[in-house]
């Protein structure tokens, strides 16, 4: 029997050109796109541009309609930059759709 690829054993470095949802702290929208080989955030293959939705549920549903099963979820904050502090990094996790 072949190995099953679960959320727990997916290495983030293996997810080039994979779906990604970006949420920004205190914002009312989420950006849905993918990361390319240079770790740039770009549009999904199935879309003409990065898509902006109003909830995490809408972001997940959009990816489900394109038959994705997992995505990287990243939350960003502008507070460190606004206060002149060094960034402590963004919160990232793999989620099952």
Secondary structure by P-SEA (a helix, b strand, c coil): ccccccccccccccccccbbbbbcccccbbbbbbcccccccccccccccbbbbccaaaaaaaaaaacccbbbbbbbbcccccccccccbbbbbbbcc
